Amino acid sequence: MSTHDLYVNDPADRIWEVPAAGAARFSWEAVFPGRRNGAGRDRLLALYQKGKDKQWDGARRIDWDLEVDPYDPLGTPDEALTLYHTPYWARMSEKDKAELRRHYASWQFSQFLHGEQGAMICAARIVESVPDMDAKFYSATQTMDEARHAEIYGRFLHEKIGMLYPINDNLQGLLGDTLRDSRWDMPYLGMQVLIEGLALAAFGMIRDTTDKPLPKQILAYVMQDEARHVAFGRMALRDYYRQLTDAELREREEFVIEGCYLMRDRLRGVEVLENFGIPKKEAARFSEQSEFLHLFRKLLFSRIVPCVKDIGLWGERLQKAYLDMGVFELGDSNLDLLMSQDEEIAERLDRERFAAEEAERVAEVTEAIAQGAAE
């Protein structure tokens, strides 16, 4: 079945074309591990080596045989649903509530899918436009990572939920602004810092709360890759932004402010409620009243604010915007600790899964030996 047939709302176009801008840059400087490339270059090359070492196959590492209930794919509690405690909820049958859970999970993972395709294209754009060869090397590994993530989210939606949503208008707007900008650092800033930062927080919240093994696997393994990607963006932008003028830094801060407000105010899943017959204005009001959404919004910025501060975008207007959003204090969060935890959670999940599988194999062999001896 075509993916197009699974969309709840018909996407306007099967192909979204974003006009390209900027220059493709070739570098004639050879860089490689073992050569004296300079401290900054060696750090990026070490990340590139890690990117090569950590490649994995989503068809093999993930246990796709695990069953998923499409009407409760994430184990989402009723309290987390926007309609909970509204007159609409009181009138809904259990079947309607199950369908609502399915739609919300489909909407969330559809945005993950579309964001990962955007990340793949942005990473490819970095390969094309960044002037340094070591950054081109690492971005090439990230392009493969993002392709794998898009593959995995697409498979989960196709095989386990059977429903997709089009890209959210505001996510599409931020992606378009990122890709249309001719400055080579903007795919880093728009994708590695803003969109990836928001995605990591959303992934992490579901990973840490779901009791369903398949989505937990998917999110843990994707986040392990994304921890490297954010480290790459921080490293590259921190060095570059030290060279920019105050005016150039302000331009980038304006981009960050606009992008953060866009994601905070608009990425709410209102389109899900519209599909249940709720007028858009009323759906938006319910979303704004949701305590869960307020908590979710704050968590969304747990990865972005410390990263923005770390790369040197911390002007007065940006600080005021974060105070207005109620996330200013997140600037002092330990981003390195969060990323190391992402790595460890994925490694621990692997150890637990494969230890259990090995124990099962040993038990089967032991049983077979016992049966043979009895005969």
Contacts in CASP RR format, 6 or more apart in sequence:
PFRMAT RR
TARGET T0000
AUTHOR 0000-0000-0000
METHOD contacts of the structure
MODEL  1
MSTHDLYVNDPADRIWEVPAAGAARFSWEAVFPGRRNGAGRDRLLALYQK
GKDKQWDGARRIDWDLEVDPYDPLGTPDEALTLYHTPYWARMSEKDKAEL
RRHYASWQFSQFLHGEQGAMICAARIVESVPDMDAKFYSATQTMDEARHA
EIYGRFLHEKIGMLYPINDNLQGLLGDTLRDSRWDMPYLGMQVLIEGLAL
AAFGMIRDTTDKPLPKQILAYVMQDEARHVAFGRMALRDYYRQLTDAELR
EREEFVIEGCYLMRDRLRGVEVLENFGIPKKEAARFSEQSEFLHLFRKLL
FSRIVPCVKDIGLWGERLQKAYLDMGVFELGDSNLDLLMSQDEEIAERLD
RERFAAEEAERVAEVTEAIAQGAAE
1 158 0 8 1.000
3 154 0 8 1.000
3 158 0 8 1.000
3 164 0 8 1.000
4 11 0 8 1.000
4 14 0 8 1.000
6 157 0 8 1.000
6 158 0 8 1.000
6 162 0 8 1.000
6 163 0 8 1.000
6 164 0 8 1.000
7 164 0 8 1.000
7 165 0 8 1.000
7 166 0 8 1.000
8 103 0 8 1.000
8 106 0 8 1.000
8 163 0 8 1.000
8 164 0 8 1.000
8 165 0 8 1.000
8 275 0 8 1.000
9 165 0 8 1.000
9 166 0 8 1.000
9 271 0 8 1.000
9 275 0 8 1.000
10 166 0 8 1.000
11 166 0 8 1.000
11 167 0 8 1.000
12 166 0 8 1.000
16 167 0 8 1.000
16 172 0 8 1.000
18 175 0 8 1.000
18 176 0 8 1.000
18 179 0 8 1.000
18 180 0 8 1.000
19 180 0 8 1.000
20 179 0 8 1.000
21 180 0 8 1.000
21 181 0 8 1.000
21 182 0 8 1.000
22 129 0 8 1.000
22 182 0 8 1.000
22 183 0 8 1.000
22 184 0 8 1.000
23 129 0 8 1.000
23 182 0 8 1.000
23 184 0 8 1.000
24 128 0 8 1.000
24 129 0 8 1.000
25 128 0 8 1.000
25 129 0 8 1.000
25 130 0 8 1.000
25 131 0 8 1.000
25 184 0 8 1.000
27 131 0 8 1.000
27 132 0 8 1.000
27 133 0 8 1.000
27 136 0 8 1.000
29 132 0 8 1.000
29 133 0 8 1.000
30 133 0 8 1.000
31 37 0 8 1.000
31 41 0 8 1.000
31 45 0 8 1.000
31 132 0 8 1.000
31 133 0 8 1.000
31 134 0 8 1.000
31 137 0 8 1.000
32 45 0 8 1.000
33 42 0 8 1.000
33 45 0 8 1.000
33 46 0 8 1.000
33 49 0 8 1.000
37 45 0 8 1.000
37 134 0 8 1.000
40 235 0 8 1.000
40 239 0 8 1.000
41 132 0 8 1.000
41 134 0 8 1.000
43 235 0 8 1.000
44 132 0 8 1.000
44 134 0 8 1.000
44 135 0 8 1.000
44 137 0 8 1.000
44 138 0 8 1.000
44 232 0 8 1.000
44 235 0 8 1.000
44 236 0 8 1.000
45 134 0 8 1.000
45 137 0 8 1.000
47 138 0 8 1.000
47 228 0 8 1.000
47 231 0 8 1.000
47 232 0 8 1.000
47 235 0 8 1.000
48 134 0 8 1.000
48 137 0 8 1.000
48 138 0 8 1.000
48 141 0 8 1.000
50 228 0 8 1.000
51 138 0 8 1.000
51 141 0 8 1.000
51 145 0 8 1.000
51 228 0 8 1.000
52 141 0 8 1.000
54 224 0 8 1.000
54 225 0 8 1.000
54 228 0 8 1.000
55 141 0 8 1.000
55 144 0 8 1.000
55 145 0 8 1.000
56 148 0 8 1.000
56 221 0 8 1.000
57 148 0 8 1.000
58 148 0 8 1.000
58 151 0 8 1.000
58 152 0 8 1.000
58 221 0 8 1.000
61 221 0 8 1.000
61 350 0 8 1.000
62 152 0 8 1.000
62 214 0 8 1.000
62 217 0 8 1.000
62 218 0 8 1.000
62 221 0 8 1.000
63 213 0 8 1.000
63 214 0 8 1.000
63 217 0 8 1.000
63 353 0 8 1.000
64 155 0 8 1.000
64 159 0 8 1.000
64 214 0 8 1.000
66 213 0 8 1.000
66 214 0 8 1.000
66 217 0 8 1.000
68 156 0 8 1.000
68 160 0 8 1.000
68 161 0 8 1.000
68 212 0 8 1.000
68 214 0 8 1.000
68 215 0 8 1.000
70 102 0 8 1.000
70 160 0 8 1.000
70 161 0 8 1.000
70 162 0 8 1.000
70 163 0 8 1.000
71 98 0 8 1.000
71 99 0 8 1.000
71 101 0 8 1.000
71 102 0 8 1.000
72 98 0 8 1.000
72 101 0 8 1.000
72 102 0 8 1.000
73 101 0 8 1.000
73 102 0 8 1.000
73 105 0 8 1.000
73 160 0 8 1.000
73 161 0 8 1.000
73 212 0 8 1.000
73 215 0 8 1.000
74 101 0 8 1.000
74 105 0 8 1.000
74 206 0 8 1.000
74 210 0 8 1.000
74 212 0 8 1.000
74 215 0 8 1.000
75 101 0 8 1.000
75 210 0 8 1.000
75 211 0 8 1.000
75 212 0 8 1.000
76 101 0 8 1.000
76 104 0 8 1.000
76 105 0 8 1.000
78 84 0 8 1.000
78 97 0 8 1.000
79 292 0 8 1.000
80 292 0 8 1.000
81 89 0 8 1.000
81 97 0 8 1.000
81 100 0 8 1.000
81 101 0 8 1.000
81 104 0 8 1.000
82 268 0 8 1.000
82 269 0 8 1.000
82 273 0 8 1.000
82 283 0 8 1.000
82 286 0 8 1.000
82 287 0 8 1.000
82 290 0 8 1.000
82 292 0 8 1.000
82 293 0 8 1.000
83 89 0 8 1.000
83 92 0 8 1.000
83 100 0 8 1.000
83 273 0 8 1.000
83 276 0 8 1.000
83 278 0 8 1.000
83 286 0 8 1.000
86 286 0 8 1.000
88 276 0 8 1.000
88 278 0 8 1.000
89 97 0 8 1.000
92 100 0 8 1.000
96 276 0 8 1.000
100 272 0 8 1.000
100 276 0 8 1.000
102 161 0 8 1.000
102 163 0 8 1.000
103 163 0 8 1.000
103 165 0 8 1.000
103 272 0 8 1.000
103 275 0 8 1.000
103 276 0 8 1.000
104 269 0 8 1.000
104 272 0 8 1.000
105 161 0 8 1.000
106 157 0 8 1.000
106 161 0 8 1.000
106 162 0 8 1.000
106 163 0 8 1.000
106 164 0 8 1.000
106 165 0 8 1.000
107 165 0 8 1.000
107 269 0 8 1.000
107 271 0 8 1.000
107 272 0 8 1.000
108 202 0 8 1.000
108 206 0 8 1.000
109 153 0 8 1.000
109 154 0 8 1.000
109 156 0 8 1.000
109 157 0 8 1.000
109 161 0 8 1.000
110 157 0 8 1.000
110 164 0 8 1.000
110 165 0 8 1.000
110 166 0 8 1.000
110 167 0 8 1.000
111 165 0 8 1.000
111 167 0 8 1.000
111 168 0 8 1.000
111 171 0 8 1.000
111 267 0 8 1.000
112 149 0 8 1.000
112 153 0 8 1.000
112 199 0 8 1.000
112 202 0 8 1.000
112 203 0 8 1.000
113 150 0 8 1.000
113 153 0 8 1.000
113 154 0 8 1.000
113 157 0 8 1.000
113 164 0 8 1.000
114 166 0 8 1.000
114 167 0 8 1.000
114 168 0 8 1.000
114 171 0 8 1.000
114 172 0 8 1.000
115 167 0 8 1.000
115 171 0 8 1.000
115 175 0 8 1.000
115 195 0 8 1.000
115 199 0 8 1.000
116 146 0 8 1.000
116 149 0 8 1.000
116 150 0 8 1.000
116 153 0 8 1.000
117 146 0 8 1.000
117 150 0 8 1.000
118 146 0 8 1.000
118 175 0 8 1.000
118 191 0 8 1.000
118 195 0 8 1.000
119 142 0 8 1.000
119 146 0 8 1.000
119 149 0 8 1.000
119 191 0 8 1.000
119 195 0 8 1.000
119 196 0 8 1.000
119 229 0 8 1.000
120 143 0 8 1.000
120 146 0 8 1.000
120 147 0 8 1.000
120 149 0 8 1.000
120 150 0 8 1.000
121 179 0 8 1.000
122 175 0 8 1.000
122 178 0 8 1.000
122 179 0 8 1.000
122 187 0 8 1.000
122 190 0 8 1.000
122 191 0 8 1.000
122 192 0 8 1.000
123 139 0 8 1.000
123 140 0 8 1.000
123 142 0 8 1.000
123 143 0 8 1.000
123 145 0 8 1.000
123 146 0 8 1.000
123 187 0 8 1.000
123 191 0 8 1.000
124 139 0 8 1.000
124 143 0 8 1.000
125 179 0 8 1.000
125 187 0 8 1.000
126 135 0 8 1.000
126 136 0 8 1.000
126 139 0 8 1.000
126 142 0 8 1.000
126 184 0 8 1.000
126 187 0 8 1.000
126 188 0 8 1.000
127 136 0 8 1.000
127 139 0 8 1.000
127 140 0 8 1.000
127 143 0 8 1.000
129 184 0 8 1.000
129 187 0 8 1.000
130 136 0 8 1.000
130 139 0 8 1.000
130 184 0 8 1.000
130 236 0 8 1.000
131 184 0 8 1.000
135 232 0 8 1.000
135 236 0 8 1.000
138 232 0 8 1.000
139 232 0 8 1.000
142 228 0 8 1.000
142 229 0 8 1.000
142 232 0 8 1.000
145 225 0 8 1.000
145 228 0 8 1.000
145 229 0 8 1.000
148 225 0 8 1.000
149 222 0 8 1.000
149 225 0 8 1.000
152 218 0 8 1.000
152 222 0 8 1.000
153 218 0 8 1.000
156 214 0 8 1.000
156 215 0 8 1.000
156 218 0 8 1.000
157 163 0 8 1.000
157 164 0 8 1.000
160 214 0 8 1.000
165 271 0 8 1.000
165 272 0 8 1.000
167 175 0 8 1.000
168 266 0 8 1.000
168 267 0 8 1.000
168 269 0 8 1.000
168 271 0 8 1.000
169 266 0 8 1.000
170 262 0 8 1.000
170 263 0 8 1.000
170 266 0 8 1.000
170 267 0 8 1.000
171 195 0 8 1.000
171 263 0 8 1.000
171 267 0 8 1.000
173 262 0 8 1.000
174 190 0 8 1.000
174 194 0 8 1.000
174 195 0 8 1.000
174 259 0 8 1.000
174 262 0 8 1.000
174 263 0 8 1.000
175 195 0 8 1.000
177 190 0 8 1.000
177 255 0 8 1.000
178 186 0 8 1.000
178 187 0 8 1.000
178 189 0 8 1.000
178 190 0 8 1.000
178 191 0 8 1.000
178 195 0 8 1.000
179 187 0 8 1.000
181 187 0 8 1.000
185 236 0 8 1.000
185 237 0 8 1.000
185 240 0 8 1.000
185 241 0 8 1.000
185 252 0 8 1.000
186 255 0 8 1.000
188 233 0 8 1.000
188 236 0 8 1.000
188 237 0 8 1.000
189 237 0 8 1.000
189 252 0 8 1.000
189 255 0 8 1.000
189 256 0 8 1.000
190 255 0 8 1.000
192 229 0 8 1.000
192 230 0 8 1.000
192 232 0 8 1.000
192 233 0 8 1.000
192 234 0 8 1.000
192 237 0 8 1.000
193 230 0 8 1.000
193 233 0 8 1.000
193 237 0 8 1.000
193 256 0 8 1.000
193 304 0 8 1.000
193 307 0 8 1.000
193 308 0 8 1.000
193 311 0 8 1.000
194 256 0 8 1.000
194 259 0 8 1.000
194 260 0 8 1.000
194 263 0 8 1.000
194 304 0 8 1.000
196 226 0 8 1.000
196 229 0 8 1.000
196 230 0 8 1.000
196 303 0 8 1.000
197 230 0 8 1.000
197 303 0 8 1.000
197 304 0 8 1.000
197 307 0 8 1.000
198 263 0 8 1.000
198 267 0 8 1.000
198 300 0 8 1.000
198 301 0 8 1.000
198 303 0 8 1.000
198 304 0 8 1.000
199 226 0 8 1.000
200 223 0 8 1.000
200 226 0 8 1.000
200 230 0 8 1.000
200 303 0 8 1.000
200 342 0 8 1.000
201 299 0 8 1.000
201 300 0 8 1.000
201 301 0 8 1.000
201 302 0 8 1.000
201 303 0 8 1.000
201 304 0 8 1.000
202 296 0 8 1.000
202 300 0 8 1.000
203 219 0 8 1.000
203 222 0 8 1.000
203 223 0 8 1.000
203 226 0 8 1.000
204 219 0 8 1.000
204 223 0 8 1.000
205 296 0 8 1.000
205 299 0 8 1.000
206 215 0 8 1.000
206 219 0 8 1.000
207 215 0 8 1.000
207 216 0 8 1.000
207 219 0 8 1.000
207 220 0 8 1.000
207 223 0 8 1.000
207 345 0 8 1.000
210 216 0 8 1.000
210 219 0 8 1.000
216 349 0 8 1.000
217 349 0 8 1.000
217 353 0 8 1.000
220 342 0 8 1.000
220 345 0 8 1.000
220 346 0 8 1.000
220 349 0 8 1.000
221 346 0 8 1.000
221 349 0 8 1.000
223 342 0 8 1.000
223 345 0 8 1.000
223 346 0 8 1.000
224 342 0 8 1.000
224 343 0 8 1.000
224 345 0 8 1.000
224 346 0 8 1.000
224 347 0 8 1.000
226 342 0 8 1.000
227 339 0 8 1.000
227 340 0 8 1.000
227 342 0 8 1.000
227 343 0 8 1.000
230 303 0 8 1.000
230 307 0 8 1.000
230 335 0 8 1.000
230 339 0 8 1.000
231 339 0 8 1.000
233 311 0 8 1.000
234 307 0 8 1.000
234 310 0 8 1.000
234 311 0 8 1.000
234 335 0 8 1.000
237 311 0 8 1.000
238 310 0 8 1.000
238 311 0 8 1.000
238 312 0 8 1.000
241 249 0 8 1.000
241 252 0 8 1.000
241 311 0 8 1.000
241 312 0 8 1.000
241 313 0 8 1.000
242 312 0 8 1.000
244 252 0 8 1.000
249 312 0 8 1.000
249 313 0 8 1.000
249 315 0 8 1.000
250 315 0 8 1.000
250 317 0 8 1.000
252 313 0 8 1.000
253 313 0 8 1.000
253 315 0 8 1.000
253 317 0 8 1.000
253 318 0 8 1.000
254 317 0 8 1.000
256 308 0 8 1.000
256 313 0 8 1.000
256 318 0 8 1.000
257 317 0 8 1.000
257 318 0 8 1.000
257 321 0 8 1.000
260 301 0 8 1.000
260 304 0 8 1.000
260 321 0 8 1.000
260 322 0 8 1.000
260 325 0 8 1.000
261 321 0 8 1.000
261 325 0 8 1.000
263 300 0 8 1.000
264 297 0 8 1.000
264 300 0 8 1.000
264 301 0 8 1.000
264 325 0 8 1.000
268 284 0 8 1.000
268 287 0 8 1.000
268 288 0 8 1.000
268 293 0 8 1.000
269 287 0 8 1.000
270 280 0 8 1.000
270 283 0 8 1.000
270 284 0 8 1.000
270 287 0 8 1.000
273 283 0 8 1.000
273 286 0 8 1.000
273 287 0 8 1.000
274 280 0 8 1.000
274 283 0 8 1.000
278 286 0 8 1.000
287 293 0 8 1.000
298 326 0 8 1.000
298 327 0 8 1.000
298 330 0 8 1.000
301 322 0 8 1.000
301 325 0 8 1.000
301 327 0 8 1.000
301 330 0 8 1.000
302 330 0 8 1.000
302 333 0 8 1.000
302 338 0 8 1.000
303 335 0 8 1.000
303 338 0 8 1.000
305 322 0 8 1.000
305 327 0 8 1.000
305 328 0 8 1.000
305 330 0 8 1.000
305 331 0 8 1.000
305 333 0 8 1.000
306 330 0 8 1.000
306 331 0 8 1.000
306 332 0 8 1.000
306 333 0 8 1.000
306 334 0 8 1.000
306 335 0 8 1.000
307 335 0 8 1.000
308 314 0 8 1.000
308 318 0 8 1.000
308 331 0 8 1.000
309 331 0 8 1.000
310 335 0 8 1.000
319 328 0 8 1.000
322 328 0 8 1.000
322 330 0 8 1.000
322 331 0 8 1.000
END
